[in-house]
């Protein structure tokens, strides 16, 4: 697995995950439950894909998310 994005909210990460899924790329969200304000610091939510899907996933996110 390789990280292809960090998001400020779990909702943003989930939208990106769903976009990738619509193109047949399986993605996983990590740290979604940790994304809250703990001591005033928001932890980023990470979006992960299989290594072999990295290039295509990055291209989709760059093209379709503006």
N, C-alpha and C positions, 0 to 999 in steps of 0.2 A: 504494500500500500504506500501511496505517496500523497502528500498534502498538496492540494491544488488551490486552496483558498482559505482565507480566514475572514470571518464575518463578525460584526458587532452584535448581532442577535441570532438566535436560533431560527427565527422566521426567515431571515435573509439566506441563511445556509440551506434551509429546507427548500426554498424556492429554487436555488441553484441545483440542489440534488434532484428535484423534480424535473427541471429542464434537462439535465443530463439523462435522467431515466427516460424521457420522451425520445431521446436519441439512441436508446439502447445501451447506455453506459450506467452500470451500477455504481452508486456512490454511497459513502457512509459518513455520517456526522459524528464527530467526536467532541466531547466537552460541552454538549448541548445543555446538560443539567448543571454545569458549572458556570454557565453564563448568567451570573447575577452580580449584583454589587456586594462584594465582600470587602468591607473596610474601605469602600469608595473606589474599588478597582474592578472594572468589568473584564472578565476573562474572555478571550476570543473563542469562537466556535470554529472548529476546523472541518474542512470538507476533504475527504480522502477518496481516491480511486485506485484501482489496480495499476501497477506500473505500466502495463502494456496499453492502457487507455489514457495515459497522461496527456500525450500530445493532442489527441482528438478532443479530450475534455477541455483542455485549455483553449483550444481554438473555438469550441462552441461557446464557452463562457465569454471569451473576448468578443465574439461576433454578436451574440444574442443578449448580452447584459451590458447596457450602456448607462 
